[in-house]
Amino acid sequence: MTDRPKDALRPATQLVQGGRRPEWTGDPRLGGGIVNPPVWRASTILYDNVADLKARGHATHDRLFYGRRGTPTVWALADALTGLEPGAEGTLLYPSGVAAISAGLLALLAPGDHLLMVDSVYEPTRAFCDGMLARYGVTTSYYDPCIGAGIADLIRPETRLIFLESPGSLTFEVQDIPAITAIARERDIVTMLDNTWATPLLFPAMRHGVDVTMMSLTKYVGGHSDAMMGSLTATRAPWPRLRQAAYQLGQSVSPDECALMLRGLRTLDVRLQRHGENGLAVARWLAEQSQVGRVLHPALPDDPGHALWRRDFAGASGLFGFTLKGADDATRAQFVDALAHFGIGYSWGGFESLAVPCDPAGLRTATEWSDPDPLVRLSIGLEDPADLIDDLSRGFAAMEGAI
């Protein structure tokens, strides 16, 4: 098989071929390779002699050194993810999405630095900033996700990093990422994006000026609700700091879970399309229901972030929210409890649909969440959307006391 240059591959092809280097998928002494990189489990690596031991004493990402530094199974996943972001220098893998965010912030910030953090950020990220980062002398200021180029007014001489999450995973505001990254580059400030909602298939972050892009691979990449992992993919400038911090913090991932992530990655394109189609079908139906106050989905034309979403994104995933008009917490619980096809649980991006009550008001400091109607977040899976709509109808009936 003739190798094609990686930059000639479109995303769907990259998903299939990424990380399948011949040296990782077989041994020529055995007569050839196999389709999937084997699961290389290792802690101790054996060397031929002392000279070999010394020669590999500074090995990093492409030669066996010690299990914590990875094996071909781990490298294959990292290589495949790097290939999805043109302009990326490399990818690091972490035990969870939160671990990736925490390690990235620790690597790129130092005592006395100032961090600009989007106010709609994932709650564990906020907890890390207000907890450990604060104890280490890093100051965090939260900013309106809709600020756009106005971010320039919040930058201080000691600002070193701007963190973005677009859309927000609870309230789904879309940020003007190109405007923010342009200002950051003028000021020599690193930008880091939580891109879990869109993945590089729907939002190639580095083409929009982002320096470090993070994903919770637990979600859409894994896709089956049975493995946890996070990733940081970086451009050349921040890459050495991230890699060094990962080594110093002892961050490593299981090759078994990497194999599960690689399996999910191969079908990400078709699954993400189905998640998006199903999600829009349900969101459009919800927008027409009298029991719904509003639907928070950036692909809907009346969503406040729709224009930016349409400009920058190649599609939508299956995560969005909606409010129950005039309801209270107890009524919301009746609605969710009555659903049969929606599981009640955290996370999202698996093949199954989920519904959880959300209360964003207490998670804001720079902006106010003033909607009085209770919010429900839906992760739309791969079921037939007609069955999901029937199930939501049952929830509305239960909410109104009909069943």
C-alpha positions in Angstrom: 0.0 0.0 0.0 1.4 3.4 -1.0 1.5 6.0 1.7 -0.3 9.3 1.1 0.8 12.6 2.6 -1.2 13.3 5.8 -2.0 16.8 4.6 -3.8 15.3 1.6 -6.3 13.4 3.8 -9.8 14.7 4.5 -11.1 14.3 8.1 -13.2 11.2 7.5 -10.2 9.4 5.8 -7.9 10.6 8.6 -10.1 9.0 11.1 -9.7 5.7 9.4 -6.0 5.8 8.6 -4.6 7.9 11.5 -2.2 6.2 13.9 -1.9 3.0 11.7 1.8 3.2 11.0 3.3 -0.1 9.9 5.7 -0.1 12.8 2.7 0.0 15.2 0.4 -2.5 13.5 2.7 -5.4 12.8 6.2 -6.9 12.7 7.7 -7.4 9.3 9.4 -10.6 10.6 5.9 -12.1 10.9 5.0 -11.4 7.3 2.9 -8.2 7.5 0.7 -6.0 9.6 -2.9 -6.1 10.9 -5.7 -3.5 10.7 -5.6 -2.3 14.3 -2.6 -1.5 16.5 -2.3 -4.3 19.0 -2.8 -3.5 22.7 0.8 -3.1 24.0 0.7 -3.4 27.8 3.9 -2.6 29.5 5.5 -1.2 32.6 9.1 -2.4 32.4 10.9 -2.2 29.1 13.9 -4.5 28.6 17.1 -3.3 26.8 19.6 -5.3 24.9 22.5 -4.1 26.9 23.8 -1.2 29.0 24.7 0.8 25.9 21.2 0.5 24.6 19.8 1.5 28.1 21.9 4.7 28.0 21.1 5.5 24.4 17.4 5.5 25.1 17.7 7.4 28.4 16.0 10.4 26.9 13.4 8.7 24.8 10.1 10.5 24.6 7.2 9.6 22.4 8.4 7.2 19.6 10.6 4.7 21.3 9.9 2.3 24.1 11.5 3.6 27.3 9.2 3.0 30.3 5.5 2.1 30.4 4.5 5.5 31.7 5.9 7.1 28.5 3.6 5.0 26.4 3.6 2.1 24.0 2.6 1.9 20.3 -1.1 1.6 21.2 -0.9 5.0 23.1 1.2 6.6 20.4 -1.3 5.5 17.7 -4.2 7.3 19.4 -2.1 10.4 20.0 -0.9 10.4 16.4 -4.4 10.0 15.0 -5.8 12.9 17.1 -2.9 15.1 16.0 -3.7 14.4 12.4 -7.2 15.8 12.9 -5.8 19.3 13.7 -3.7 20.7 10.8 -0.9 22.7 12.3 -0.6 20.7 15.5 2.8 19.6 16.8 1.5 16.7 18.9 -1.1 15.3 21.3 -0.9 14.3 25.0 -3.3 11.9 26.6 -4.6 12.0 30.2 -6.9 9.8 32.4 -9.9 12.1 32.0 -10.9 15.4 30.4 -10.6 17.1 33.8 -7.1 15.8 34.1 -6.2 17.2 30.7 -7.6 20.6 31.6 -5.8 20.7 35.0 -2.5 19.5 33.6 -2.7 22.0 30.7 -3.3 25.0 33.0 -0.6 23.9 35.4 1.9 23.6 32.5 1.1 27.0 31.0 0.6 29.1 34.1 3.0 30.2 36.9 2.5 32.0 40.3 1.7 35.7 39.6 0.1 34.9 36.2 -3.5 36.0 35.2 -5.9 33.7 33.5 -9.0 34.8 31.6 -11.6 32.1 31.9 -15.0 32.0 30.1 -17.9 32.3 32.5 -19.8 29.4 31.0 -17.0 27.0 31.5 -17.5 23.4 32.7 -17.9 23.4 36.5 -14.9 21.2 37.3 -12.7 23.6 35.4 -14.0 26.5 37.5 -13.4 24.5 40.7 -9.8 23.9 39.7 -9.2 27.6 39.0 -10.8 28.7 42.2 -9.1 26.0 44.2 -5.7 24.7 43.3 -4.7 27.5 40.8 -5.6 30.1 43.4 -3.5 28.3 46.0 -0.6 28.4 43.6 -0.8 32.1 43.1 -2.6 32.2 39.8 -5.4 34.8 39.5 -8.5 33.9 37.5 -11.0 36.5 36.0 -14.2 35.2 34.4 -15.5 36.9 31.3 -18.8 37.0 29.4 -18.7 34.2 26.7 -20.3 36.7 24.3 -17.6 39.3 24.8 -15.8 38.7 21.5 -13.1 41.3 20.7 -14.1 43.1 23.9 -11.7 40.6 25.6 -9.0 43.1 24.9 -10.2 45.4 27.7 -9.8 42.6 30.3 -6.2 41.7 29.4 -3.6 42.7 32.0 0.2 42.9 31.7 0.4 39.5 33.6 -2.3 37.8 31.5 -0.8 34.6 30.1 -3.7 32.5 29.0 -7.3 32.8 27.7 -9.5 29.7 28.1 -12.5 29.2 25.8 -15.3 26.7 25.7 -17.6 27.0 22.7 -20.5 26.2 22.9 -20.7 26.1 26.7 -21.7 22.6 27.8 -24.6 23.8 30.0 -25.9 27.0 28.4 -24.4 26.7 24.9 -23.2 30.2 24.2 -21.0 30.3 21.0 -17.9 32.4 21.3 -16.3 34.5 18.6 -13.1 32.5 18.7 -11.3 34.1 15.7 -11.8 37.5 17.3 -10.4 36.4 20.6 -7.5 34.4 19.3 -6.5 37.3 17.0 -6.2 39.6 20.0 -4.4 36.9 22.0 -1.8 36.5 19.3 -1.2 40.2 19.1 -0.5 40.2 22.9 1.5 36.9 22.9 -1.1 35.2 25.1 -1.8 31.5 24.8 -5.3 30.3 24.0 -6.8 27.0 25.1 -10.2 25.7 24.0 -12.4 22.9 25.4 -13.6 21.5 22.0 -15.4 18.5 23.3 -18.9 19.6 22.0 -17.7 19.9 18.4 -14.5 17.9 18.0 -12.1 18.9 15.2 -14.6 17.4 12.7 -17.1 20.3 13.3 -14.6 22.9 14.5 -11.0 22.6 13.5 -9.7 24.8 16.3 -6.2 25.6 15.1 -7.5 26.9 11.8 -9.3 29.5 13.9 -6.1 30.5 15.8 -6.3 28.3 18.9 -3.0 27.2 20.4 -4.1 24.3 22.6 -7.3 22.3 22.0 -8.7 19.9 24.6 -11.2 17.2 24.4 -12.8 14.9 26.8 -12.4 11.7 24.7 -14.8 10.1 27.2 -17.6 11.8 25.2 -17.9 11.5 21.4 -14.5 9.9 20.6 -15.1 7.0 22.9 -18.7 7.0 22.0 -19.8 4.0 24.1 -19.9 5.2 27.7 -17.3 2.6 28.8 -13.9 4.4 28.9 -12.5 7.7 30.2 -9.7 9.8 28.8 -8.8 13.4 27.9 -6.4 14.9 25.3 -4.5 18.1 24.7 -3.4 18.8 21.1 -1.0 21.7 20.8 0.8 23.9 18.3 4.6 24.0 18.3 5.2 26.9 20.8 3.3 25.5 23.9 4.1 21.8 23.1 7.4 21.4 25.0 5.9 22.9 28.2 2.9 20.6 28.0 4.9 17.5 27.4 7.4 18.3 30.2 4.6 18.9 32.6 2.8 15.6 31.7 6.1 13.7 32.3 6.7 15.5 35.6 3.1 15.0 36.8 3.4 11.3 35.9 0.3 11.4 33.6 -0.3 8.2 31.7 -3.2 6.3 30.2 -4.0 2.6 29.8 -3.3 1.0 26.4 -6.5 -0.9 26.8 -8.5 2.3 27.0 -6.5 3.7 24.1 -7.6 0.7 22.0 -11.2 1.5 22.9 -10.7 5.1 22.0 -9.1 4.2 18.7 -12.1 1.9 17.9 -14.5 4.8 18.7 -12.4 7.2 16.6 -12.8 5.2 13.5 -16.6 5.7 13.4 -16.7 9.2 14.9 -17.6 10.8 11.5 -20.7 8.8 10.9 -21.8 8.8 14.6 -21.4 12.5 15.0 -23.5 13.1 11.9 -26.2 10.9 13.4 -26.0 12.6 16.8 -26.3 16.0 15.1 -29.3 15.0 12.9 -31.1 13.4 15.8 -30.4 16.3 18.0 -31.8 18.9 15.5 -34.9 16.8 14.9 -35.6 16.7 18.7 -34.7 20.4 19.2 -37.0 21.6 16.4 -39.8 19.6 17.9 -39.2 20.9 21.3 -39.2 24.5 20.0 -42.8 24.0 19.0 -44.1 22.6 22.3 -46.1 24.9 24.6 -44.4 23.5 27.7 -41.0 24.7 26.5 -39.7 28.2 27.3 -36.8 28.1 24.9 -34.4 25.7 23.3 -30.7 26.3 23.7 -29.2 24.9 20.5 -26.9 27.1 18.4 -28.0 25.4 15.1 -31.5 26.8 15.5 -32.0 30.1 13.6 -33.3 32.0 16.6 -30.5 31.0 18.9 -28.4 34.0 20.0 -25.2 32.2 18.8 -26.5 31.0 15.5 -24.7 33.5 13.3 -21.3 32.6 14.8 -22.1 28.9 14.7 -23.1 29.1 11.1 -19.9 31.0 10.2 -17.4 28.8 12.1 -18.8 25.3 12.5 -19.3 22.5 10.1 -22.3 21.1 11.9 -23.8 20.4 15.3 -23.4 17.6 17.8 -26.2 16.1 19.9 -25.9 18.1 23.2 -28.3 20.9 23.9 -30.7 22.2 26.5 -34.2 23.5 27.0 -36.3 25.2 29.7 -39.7 24.1 31.0 -42.0 27.1 30.9 -43.4 28.1 34.3 -42.2 24.9 36.0 -40.4 24.4 39.3 -37.8 21.9 40.4 -40.4 19.3 41.5 -42.1 19.5 38.1 -38.9 19.2 36.3 -38.1 16.1 38.3 -41.5 14.6 37.3 -40.6 15.2 33.7 -37.2 13.6 33.8 -38.3 10.7 35.9 -41.0 9.8 33.5 -38.6 9.3 30.5 -38.0 5.8 29.4 -35.5 6.1 26.6 -33.4 8.8 28.3 -31.0 7.7 31.0 -30.5 10.0 34.0 -26.7 10.5 34.3 -23.7 12.7 33.8 -21.5 12.8 30.8 -22.7 12.7 27.2 -21.6 11.7 23.7 -22.4 8.0 24.1 -24.7 6.0 21.8 -27.5 6.3 24.4 -29.6 9.4 25.1 -29.4 11.1 28.5 -31.4 13.8 30.4 -30.2 15.7 33.4 -31.5 18.8 35.3 -29.1 21.7 35.3 -28.9 24.8 37.4 -26.4 27.2 35.9 -27.2 30.3 38.0 -24.9 29.4 40.9 -22.0 28.7 38.5 -21.7 32.3 37.1 -19.7 35.2 38.4 -19.1 37.5 35.4 -22.6 37.1 33.9 -26.1 36.4 35.3 -28.2 33.4 34.4 -31.6 35.0 35.0 -34.0 32.6 33.3 -36.6 31.6 35.9 -37.6 28.4 34.1 -35.7 25.2 35.1 -33.2 23.9 32.6 -32.9 20.3 31.3 -29.9 19.2 29.3 -30.3 16.5 26.7 -27.6 14.3 25.1 -29.2 12.9 22.0 -28.0 9.4 21.1 -28.3 7.1 18.2 -31.9 6.0 18.7 -34.7 6.8 16.3 -35.6 10.4 17.0 -39.3 9.6 16.6 -39.0 7.3 19.7 -37.2 10.0 21.6 -39.9 12.5 20.7 -42.6 10.1 21.9 -40.7 9.7 25.1 -40.4 13.5 25.7 -44.2 13.7 25.1 -44.7 11.2 27.8 -42.5 13.4 30.1 -44.6 16.4 29.3 -47.8 14.5 30.1 -46.3 13.3 33.4 -45.3 16.9 34.2 -48.9 18.0 33.7 -50.2 15.2 35.9 -51.8 13.3 33.0 -50.1 10.0 33.9 
